[in-house]
Amino acid sequence: MENYTPAFKARLGLFIAVGLAIFVIAIFYIGKQQNLFNPVFKVTANFQNVSGLQVGNNVRFSGINVGIVDNIMIINDSTVQVDLLIRKNVQEFIKADSEATIGSSGIIGDRIVIIAQGSNSAATVADDQHISSAEPVETDAIIASLNNTAANVEIIAHELAEVMSNINSGKGMLGQLIVDSVIAGNVSQTIANFMKSSEGFDETIEVTKENVFEFMEKLQLTVAKTEIASNALGEIMVKINSGEGTLGMLIQDTTMAYNLDRTLINLKQSSQGLDDNMQALKANIFFRKYFRKQAEENERERIESEKKAAEEKEISSEPPE
């Protein structure tokens, strides 16, 4: 010990002090990260696959690290229990219906447990309570899906390149439209003709609109006249219903209707009597010759009419020379 100088001893003491200070700081930092100096409470969640989660990984709530994974234990062949230690000061914000999922800290960072916010009406989560969980999305599955998508994109790009090559070489209708100037000119002429036709169609529409407006004006006049006629007819019907005029009296006056009915009956009886008198005149010896001559004249006219009709039918049925 006598060989060590005071300067060496001072340097050695300083080195030991710095080392102890670094050790204490490291212990404090690690303890803070692992919540060794903060009051905590524990919750559990079950997963079928923890997807690479390890003890000591962070637990996040609303994007803030609030705890760590304390233990991972296999319960059976389809269930893995994950114990979470969470700082006591955030317990009031985590609800009993909150859901735990496994995510990543960045794209390729460490796995973490993310606790989603529950509903405001739910109770606060209790110590050692089990909360629901959602299965994580496997990175391998995402990569496999991306590989399939990349393969499909490669096929589509190859097919598109082939289509563009055919178009540039003038194959197909689209290629001919692009390469062949004659077809392009015909298409342009067709479009120009269509534009001219559309102009004529517009003129036709304008003329049609004018005709329609004229028709509507005439229709309005007709409707007005019809309304006047209906009003007049209504007045006539009112007068008839009130018994005014001859027709109203015929409908409303029962005495006049009865007299008219009796008159019609008398006329019918008179016509029957007239028929009887005519039959008596035909049987009378003085008028028998007259009625017989009249019947013979009617029969002669009927025969001549039938004969003339037969001749006209025969002439019309002869074939033309």
C-alpha positions as semicolon CSV with decimal commas, in nm:
position;residue;x (nm);y (nm);z (nm)
1;M;0,000;0,000;0,000
2;E;0,299;0,223;0,059
3;N;0,385;0,195;-0,313
4;Y;0,060;0,373;-0,418
5;T;0,089;0,745;-0,445
6;P;-0,186;0,980;-0,327
7;A;-0,261;1,072;-0,687
8;F;-0,320;0,709;-0,781
9;K;-0,546;0,658;-0,482
10;A;-0,744;0,964;-0,576
11;R;-0,790;0,842;-0,931
12;L;-0,893;0,499;-0,806
13;G;-1,148;0,645;-0,567
14;L;-1,287;0,868;-0,842
15;F;-1,318;0,568;-1,075
16;I;-1,500;0,366;-0,810
17;A;-1,735;0,656;-0,734
18;V;-1,818;0,704;-1,102
19;G;-1,875;0,331;-1,142
20;L;-2,109;0,324;-0,844
21;A;-2,294;0,627;-0,975
22;I;-2,339;0,463;-1,318
23;F;-2,457;0,143;-1,149
24;V;-2,710;0,329;-0,937
25;I;-2,837;0,524;-1,240
26;A;-2,869;0,204;-1,442
27;I;-3,056;0,033;-1,161
28;F;-3,287;0,333;-1,130
29;Y;-3,343;0,351;-1,507
30;I;-3,410;-0,020;-1,541
31;G;-3,632;-0,016;-1,235
32;K;-3,828;0,272;-1,379
33;Q;-3,869;0,091;-1,710
34;Q;-3,979;-0,223;-1,531
35;N;-4,204;-0,032;-1,287
36;L;-4,001;-0,154;-0,988
37;F;-4,044;0,172;-0,799
38;N;-4,404;0,253;-0,899
39;P;-4,722;0,101;-0,754
40;V;-4,875;-0,132;-1,014
41;F;-5,177;-0,360;-1,062
42;K;-5,208;-0,674;-1,271
43;V;-5,451;-0,774;-1,548
44;T;-5,450;-1,086;-1,763
45;A;-5,550;-1,165;-2,122
46;N;-5,561;-1,489;-2,318
47;F;-5,439;-1,537;-2,675
48;Q;-5,414;-1,830;-2,911
49;N;-5,083;-1,699;-3,045
50;V;-4,867;-1,429;-2,883
51;S;-4,679;-1,373;-3,213
52;G;-4,327;-1,334;-3,065
53;L;-4,427;-1,136;-2,754
54;Q;-4,169;-1,160;-2,472
55;V;-4,160;-1,087;-2,102
56;G;-4,056;-0,727;-2,043
57;N;-4,217;-0,589;-2,361
58;N;-4,412;-0,266;-2,316
59;V;-4,785;-0,227;-2,262
60;R;-4,943;0,077;-2,428
61;F;-5,267;0,258;-2,359
62;S;-5,372;0,555;-2,578
63;G;-5,024;0,546;-2,735
64;I;-4,842;0,578;-2,400
65;N;-4,627;0,313;-2,233
66;V;-4,812;0,234;-1,909
67;G;-4,670;-0,105;-1,811
68;I;-4,482;-0,420;-1,909
69;V;-4,550;-0,785;-1,983
70;D;-4,485;-0,964;-1,654
71;N;-4,539;-1,328;-1,748
72;I;-4,635;-1,547;-2,044
73;M;-4,773;-1,891;-1,961
74;I;-4,921;-2,166;-2,178
75;I;-5,255;-2,278;-2,036
76;N;-5,337;-2,547;-2,295
77;D;-5,279;-2,627;-2,661
78;S;-5,495;-2,333;-2,775
79;T;-5,458;-2,074;-2,497
80;V;-5,165;-1,861;-2,382
81;Q;-5,211;-1,640;-2,076
82;V;-5,030;-1,306;-2,068
83;D;-4,994;-1,120;-1,734
84;L;-4,960;-0,743;-1,756
85;L;-4,826;-0,508;-1,490
86;I;-4,974;-0,158;-1,532
87;R;-4,904;0,157;-1,337
88;K;-5,162;0,228;-1,070
89;N;-5,213;0,590;-1,175
90;V;-5,372;0,488;-1,508
91;Q;-5,608;0,226;-1,362
92;E;-5,901;0,470;-1,350
93;F;-5,882;0,519;-1,728
94;I;-5,887;0,150;-1,821
95;K;-6,238;0,002;-1,831
96;A;-6,351;-0,352;-1,767
97;D;-6,459;-0,393;-2,130
98;S;-6,123;-0,277;-2,271
99;E;-5,961;-0,512;-2,523
100;A;-5,596;-0,618;-2,545
101;T;-5,421;-0,677;-2,876
102;I;-5,064;-0,755;-2,977
103;G;-4,896;-0,508;-3,210
104;S;-4,552;-0,380;-3,305
105;S;-4,348;-0,081;-3,199
106;G;-4,300;0,051;-3,552
107;I;-4,292;-0,157;-3,870
108;I;-4,022;-0,404;-3,759
109;G;-3,993;-0,307;-3,389
110;D;-4,050;-0,514;-3,076
111;R;-4,389;-0,666;-3,007
112;I;-4,606;-0,479;-2,759
113;V;-4,946;-0,520;-2,598
114;I;-5,196;-0,248;-2,685
115;I;-5,498;-0,191;-2,461
116;A;-5,790;-0,026;-2,637
117;Q;-6,014;0,223;-2,459
118;G;-6,342;0,083;-2,330
119;S;-6,681;0,245;-2,307
120;N;-6,740;0,534;-2,070
121;S;-7,033;0,360;-1,903
122;A;-6,827;0,052;-1,808
123;A;-6,671;0,004;-1,466
124;T;-6,301;0,056;-1,398
125;V;-6,084;-0,254;-1,439
126;A;-5,996;-0,424;-1,112
127;D;-5,669;-0,577;-0,994
128;D;-5,609;-0,933;-1,128
129;Q;-5,907;-0,894;-1,363
130;H;-5,921;-1,078;-1,695
131;I;-5,990;-0,860;-2,001
132;S;-6,092;-0,965;-2,350
133;S;-5,840;-0,992;-2,632
134;A;-5,811;-0,993;-3,011
135;E;-5,577;-1,218;-3,205
136;P;-5,278;-1,044;-3,365
137;V;-5,214;-1,032;-3,738
138;E;-4,913;-1,247;-3,821
139;T;-4,628;-1,076;-4,002
140;D;-4,568;-1,393;-4,203
141;A;-4,928;-1,385;-4,326
142;I;-4,889;-1,020;-4,427
143;I;-4,566;-1,099;-4,615
144;A;-4,731;-1,397;-4,789
145;S;-5,023;-1,176;-4,890
146;L;-4,781;-0,914;-5,021
147;N;-4,597;-1,182;-5,219
148;N;-4,924;-1,294;-5,380
149;T;-5,015;-0,934;-5,456
150;A;-4,672;-0,873;-5,609
151;A;-4,709;-1,185;-5,826
152;N;-5,052;-1,070;-5,945
153;V;-4,916;-0,722;-6,019
154;E;-4,633;-0,877;-6,219
155;I;-4,882;-1,079;-6,426
156;I;-5,100;-0,773;-6,484
157;A;-4,796;-0,565;-6,584
158;H;-4,686;-0,835;-6,830
159;E;-5,034;-0,855;-6,985
160;L;-5,056;-0,475;-7,005
161;A;-4,716;-0,458;-7,175
162;E;-4,834;-0,715;-7,429
163;V;-5,154;-0,520;-7,495
164;M;-4,959;-0,197;-7,545
165;S;-4,721;-0,376;-7,781
166;N;-5,015;-0,501;-7,990
167;I;-5,165;-0,152;-7,997
168;N;-4,836;0,004;-8,109
169;S;-4,802;-0,257;-8,382
170;G;-5,152;-0,178;-8,513
171;K;-5,323;-0,500;-8,402
172;G;-5,687;-0,495;-8,299
173;M;-5,946;-0,222;-8,339
174;L;-5,775;0,015;-8,097
175;G;-5,440;-0,037;-8,267
176;Q;-5,592;0,033;-8,608
177;L;-5,757;0,349;-8,474
178;I;-5,420;0,472;-8,349
179;V;-5,196;0,361;-8,637
180;D;-5,423;0,369;-8,945
181;S;-5,483;0,731;-9,048
182;V;-5,767;0,633;-9,285
183;I;-5,973;0,482;-9,004
184;A;-5,895;0,781;-8,785
185;G;-6,017;1,011;-9,065
186;N;-6,337;0,808;-9,102
187;V;-6,397;0,828;-8,730
188;S;-6,343;1,204;-8,737
189;Q;-6,583;1,238;-9,032
190;T;-6,841;1,023;-8,849
191;I;-6,813;1,245;-8,543
192;A;-6,852;1,556;-8,763
193;N;-7,163;1,407;-8,928
194;F;-7,303;1,319;-8,591
195;M;-7,249;1,676;-8,476
196;K;-7,435;1,806;-8,783
197;S;-7,714;1,558;-8,718
198;S;-7,731;1,670;-8,358
199;E;-7,766;2,031;-8,476
200;G;-8,058;1,929;-8,699
201;F;-8,202;1,733;-8,412
202;D;-8,181;2,044;-8,194
203;E;-8,370;2,241;-8,459
204;T;-8,633;1,965;-8,473
205;I;-8,667;1,981;-8,098
206;E;-8,716;2,358;-8,113
207;V;-8,987;2,322;-8,381
208;T;-9,149;2,046;-8,180
209;K;-9,145;2,267;-7,871
210;E;-9,318;2,544;-8,067
211;N;-9,584;2,299;-8,193
212;V;-9,631;2,166;-7,844
213;F;-9,674;2,517;-7,707
214;E;-9,930;2,593;-7,980
215;F;-10,112;2,269;-7,905
216;M;-10,115;2,350;-7,534
217;E;-10,263;2,694;-7,607
218;K;-10,540;2,539;-7,819
219;L;-10,595;2,278;-7,551
220;Q;-10,632;2,552;-7,290
221;L;-10,891;2,726;-7,510
222;T;-11,078;2,397;-7,554
223;V;-11,071;2,338;-7,181
224;A;-11,206;2,689;-7,121
225;K;-11,489;2,632;-7,371
226;T;-11,560;2,294;-7,216
227;E;-11,578;2,457;-6,875
228;I;-11,827;2,712;-7,008
229;A;-12,035;2,436;-7,168
230;S;-12,026;2,231;-6,850
231;N;-12,140;2,534;-6,649
232;A;-12,428;2,591;-6,891
233;L;-12,518;2,223;-6,880
234;G;-12,510;2,242;-6,502
235;E;-12,753;2,532;-6,506
236;I;-12,984;2,338;-6,741
237;M;-12,974;2,034;-6,513
238;V;-13,051;2,254;-6,212
239;K;-13,356;2,394;-6,393
240;I;-13,466;2,045;-6,497
241;N;-13,431;1,916;-6,142
242;S;-13,628;2,214;-6,015
243;G;-13,909;2,138;-6,265
244;E;-13,859;2,438;-6,491
245;G;-13,931;2,404;-6,864
246;T;-14,107;2,129;-7,056
247;L;-13,842;1,864;-6,985
248;G;-13,838;1,958;-6,616
249;M;-14,215;1,929;-6,602
250;L;-14,197;1,589;-6,775
251;I;-13,950;1,466;-6,512
252;Q;-14,081;1,635;-6,198
253;D;-14,460;1,668;-6,268
254;T;-14,615;1,324;-6,209
255;T;-14,955;1,433;-6,351
256;M;-14,804;1,538;-6,682
257;A;-14,596;1,221;-6,698
258;Y;-14,913;1,016;-6,638
259;N;-15,100;1,203;-6,914
260;L;-14,811;1,149;-7,156
261;D;-14,807;0,778;-7,073
262;R;-15,184;0,754;-7,136
263;T;-15,142;0,937;-7,467
264;L;-14,878;0,688;-7,581
265;I;-15,107;0,398;-7,486
266;N;-15,394;0,551;-7,684
267;L;-15,167;0,604;-7,987
268;K;-15,061;0,238;-7,968
269;Q;-15,425;0,126;-7,953
270;S;-15,513;0,357;-8,243
271;S;-15,231;0,213;-8,456
272;Q;-15,360;-0,138;-8,386
273;G;-15,709;-0,027;-8,495
274;L;-15,563;0,127;-8,812
275;D;-15,393;-0,203;-8,895
276;D;-15,727;-0,382;-8,854
277;N;-15,896;-0,131;-9,086
278;M;-15,627;-0,183;-9,350
279;Q;-15,680;-0,558;-9,338
280;A;-16,054;-0,504;-9,372
281;L;-15,999;-0,280;-9,677
282;K;-15,783;-0,549;-9,840
283;A;-16,063;-0,802;-9,797
284;N;-16,330;-0,561;-9,929
285;I;-16,450;-0,637;-10,280
286;F;-16,412;-0,276;-10,392
287;F;-16,046;-0,244;-10,287
288;R;-15,934;-0,607;-10,347
289;K;-15,841;-0,541;-10,713
290;Y;-15,630;-0,238;-10,619
291;F;-15,428;-0,420;-10,355
292;R;-15,379;-0,721;-10,589
293;K;-15,245;-0,496;-10,865
294;Q;-15,014;-0,328;-10,617
295;A;-14,877;-0,667;-10,506
296;E;-14,815;-0,779;-10,869
297;E;-14,628;-0,453;-10,939
298;N;-14,405;-0,504;-10,635
299;E;-14,333;-0,865;-10,738
300;R;-14,239;-0,753;-11,093
301;E;-13,999;-0,491;-10,961
302;R;-13,838;-0,752;-10,730
303;I;-13,781;-0,998;-11,019
304;E;-13,629;-0,728;-11,244
305;S;-13,399;-0,617;-10,962
306;E;-13,275;-0,976;-10,901
307;K;-13,221;-1,029;-11,276
308;K;-13,020;-0,707;-11,308
309;A;-12,806;-0,800;-11,010
310;A;-12,734;-1,144;-11,161
311;E;-12,624;-0,988;-11,493
312;E;-12,390;-0,743;-11,319
313;K;-12,237;-1,030;-11,117
314;E;-12,183;-1,236;-11,436
315;I;-12,013;-0,942;-11,614
316;S;-11,782;-0,876;-11,321
317;S;-11,681;-1,247;-11,301
318;E;-11,569;-1,265;-11,669
319;P;-11,184;-1,263;-11,707
320;P;-11,038;-0,955;-11,880
321;E;-10,914;-1,002;-12,239
